[in-house]
Amino acid sequence: MSGVSSWVKPYTAYLRLELSLSDNSVAAYEHDVSLFSQYLDVEQPGVGLTDVTHETLENFFAYLFDLHIGATSQARILSGLKSFFRYLLQESVIDRDPTELMVSPSLGRHLPEVLSYEEIQRMIDSIDLSQPNGHRNKAMIEVMYCCGLRVSELIGLQITDIYRNDGFVRVVGKGQKERLVPIGESSLKVLFQYIEGARLHVEVKPKYSDIVFLNNRGTGLTRQSVFLLVKSLAEANGIKKSISPHTFRHSFATHLLEGGANLLAVQQMLGHASVSTTEIYTHISDELLMDTMRSFHPRFHN
């Protein structure tokens, strides 16, 4: 038994019979491990128990973050996975615990990481357009940042969702709610350089004929592939911040509000059901202002 799913039942039996945990506790642990197993099946097929690394788990929690699973739930899931891998180590199924260095997310007010405009531009400029996926990757980063898209919205974007002459894209968000988001002329140019250029050389599978961003097999991209792209660009440009595709959405909102954009307009473009969700970005702006004062105002110096 090499897959995660094959060890769920033995693990839950151990929890119930040897640790005498309640049915509710067992169900919670089972849910956490099953969620991780489902993630591997969909996003990283072929990864067995002995292949799971610290990086695998980091990618999993970035995936949970992109699904808007909060810090409290993430902390509980990590606790469940730590218990599971300790059990596997005890049973000699694995010889190292990949959760050992994983740190539980902070449960206080979490202000998401934000990239500066210069950092984003540096990442975009570093993309090698001579590579097969160069134009696609550049267009993806441009659209994520310019339109503030969730990663699921990016990989689901369709060519017929782009209103080129009007300068808008139609976005299908959470709960299948639709919204129109403006897209800048320069980003549109980069997007259509890909659509009318490199994308034409991909043998597109019929089901994906209207999907904008494709892999080399002519099918849609996964969240994981976008995460890996963002991570590699950050590393290549010496950016030490802990970022994911969602960071471009955070940066989009923060930069708009810093520039004086109306909060309700930003809420509409992000597709937030409540303005209170959007207000977190005003806190980010406040913190940036405070950091500036601490750094440069003489009255803030000791």
N, C-alpha and C positions, 0 to 999 in steps of 0.2 A: 504494500500500500504506500504509494509515493505522493499522492495528491492530498491537498488539505481536506477535501470533502470526505475522503475515505477514513479520516481520523476523528470526524465530528462525533460519531456515535460512541466509539470507545472513550473519548474524552468526556462526554456528558455522563456516561456510565460511571466513570471515575469520580466525577463531581458529586453524583447522587449517592453512590454506594460507599466510597472511601472517605469523602469529605463531608458527607451528610448535609449537603446544601439543600435549601428549599427548592420547590419546583419553580418558583419565580426566578430565583437566582440562576438556576440551571438554564432556564429558558433564555435569560439575558445573555449568559456566556455563549450559549449555542448560537444566538442571533449574531453576536459579534464575529464569531469565527466563520459562520456561514456567509456573512457579508464580505469578509475578506476573500473567502473561497470563490464567491461569485465574481468579485473584482478580477481575480487572477484568471478565471475562465474566460472572461470577456476581454479584458485589457492586456493580459499577459499569458495567453494560452501556452501550455507546455512547461510553465514554471512549477517545479515540484517543491516539496518541503525542504529538501537540501539546497535548493536554489535560492530560497528566500534570503535576502540580505537586508541590511539597514536601509539601503537605497530603495529596495522594493517597498519597504514599509513607508518610507518618506513619500514615495510616489502615490501610495495608497491614501495617505492622509491628505495629500494635495488634491487627490480626486474627491475625497470627502468634503474638503473645503470648497471645491468648485460646485459641489452639490448643495452648498449652504448648510451643511451639517455643523452645528455650533460647537464651541469649545467644550461645553459640558458633555455633550454626546461623544465627542472625539476622545475625551479623557476616559470615559467609560469603556469605549471600544478598545482603546489602548490597554486598559487594565485587563480586559478579557483576552486580548491577544498575548499579553505577558504571561497570564495564567496558562494559556494553551501551549505556548512554546516551552514554558518550564516543565509542563507535563511531558512533552515530547522529548525533552532533554533527559528527564528522569527515566523515561522508557527506552532511552538510547536510540531513538529514531533519528535524532539529529545530534551533532557533536558540538554545536555552539548555538547560543540564543541570540537571534537577530534583533530582539527587542531590548537587549541589555542597555544600549546607549540611547534608547528612545526616551525623550522627555515629554511629560504630559503637558498639553497646551495650557496656557494661563487662563484661569477662569475669571479674571477681572475684566474690566472694559478693554476690549481688544480693538486697537486702531490698526487697520491693515497697512502693510508695507506699501510705500508709494515710490515710483521711479520719477526722477526729474526728467524734464523734457530732453535735456542734453543726454542723459543715459539712454532714453528710448531712441533718440536719433543716432546715437553711437551704435546701438544694437542693429538698427535698420541698415546703416551704412556699412556694417561689417559683413553683411550677407553677400556671399560670392554668387553673383548672377551668372557666372559661367557654369555653375553646377546644375544638374538636371532639375532640382527642385528650388533653385535660387529665386526665381521670379514668384513662384507660389509662396515660398516662405516670407518673402518681403511683403507681398500683398496681404498675407494673413496678419502679420504684425501691424501693418498700416490700418487694416480694417478693425482689428481688436481695439487699437488705441483710439482711432478717429471716431468710432461709433460706440465705444464702451460696451462691447458685446461680451456676454458670458461665453465660455468655451463651447457649450452645447449649442448656442445660437450661431457661433462661427462655423462649426463643422456641419450645421444643418442649413446654412445659408444657400439659397437657390438663385440661379441666374435670373429667373423671372421675378425675384424679390428686389432686383436692382433697378431703380428708376433713374437711368443715366442722365436723361435730359433735365429732370427735375432736381437731381442732386440728393436723392433720398434712397434709403434701403428699408424694406419692410422686414421686420424682425418678428419671428414667432418665439415668444418667451415662455416662461413658466406658466403652466395651466393653459397652454395653447393661446395665450393672449397675444394679440398682434399690436405692434406699434411702428410708427415711422420715425426713423432717425436720420438727420442730415449727414451727408458724407462730403468731405472736402474735395475740391477739384483735384488736388495733387494725389490724394488717396484713390480717387476714381481712376486717375490716369494709371497708377501703379496696378490697380486691380484689373483693368482691361488690358494692360500689357501682358498680364498672365492669362486671362480668359481668351484673348484673341491671339495669343502666342504659344507659350509652353503647353497650355492645357489642350490645344488642338492636336498635340503629338501623343496624347495619352489615349489608349484604346479603352474608351469608357464603357463600362457595363451598362446595359439598358436601364436598370433600376436607378442608376446614378447620373443619368444624362443631364439632369437639371441642377445637380449639386455643384457648387462652385469649386470647392477645394477637394482635390482627389489625391490618392496615393498612386504609386507607379503601377498598381494593378487595375486602376480604373474604378476603384470603389472609394467610399467615404473614409475620412480620417477618424481616428479615435482620440478621445481626450488625452490619452497617454502620449500619443505622438506629438501633440501640440505642447504638452508639458515638457517633453524631452527637448523639443526645439528651443523653447524659452530658456530652459536650464543651460543648454549648450551655448546659447548666445550670451547669456549673463556671464558664464565662466570665461568665454573667449574675450570678453570685454572687461574683465577684472571687477565685475559688479558683485559685491559680497552680500548684498541683501538677499533674504530668503524670499524668492518670488515664484509665482506660478502664472499661468495665463490670466488668472483673475486680477493680477496686479495691474495689468493694463487698463482694466475696467476701473479699478480704484484710482489710478493715475488720471484717467479721463475725467472722472467726476471732480477730483481734487483740483486739477488744473483749471477746469471751468469755473469752479467757485472762487478760486484764488484770483481769477481774472474778472470777477464781478458778475458771473452768471446768476440768473434768478433760480432760487432753490427749487421752485415748482417745475421750471423748465427742465432742470437736471433730473428731477424725479421722473418726469415723463419720458425722457430719453433713456433712462436706466430701466424703466419698466417696473419701478417699485410700487407696490400696492399702497404703501403708506409713506408720507413724507418723513416720518420719524426714522425710517431706515436710511433715507438719504442724508439726514442731518449728521450722521457720523462723520461725513466728510467735512463738515464745518469745524468739527473738533480737530481733525487733522490739520486744517488750515490754521486754527488757533495755536496748535503746538508748533507749527513751522514758524509762525510769527514770534512765539516765545523763544524758540531756539535762536532766531536771528537776533533778538534783543539781548539774550545771554551772551552771544558771541561778539556783538559789536557795540552795545551801548555801555558807556563808561560807568553808569550807575548800577549796572548788573555785575560789575567786576568787584572782586574782593580787594 
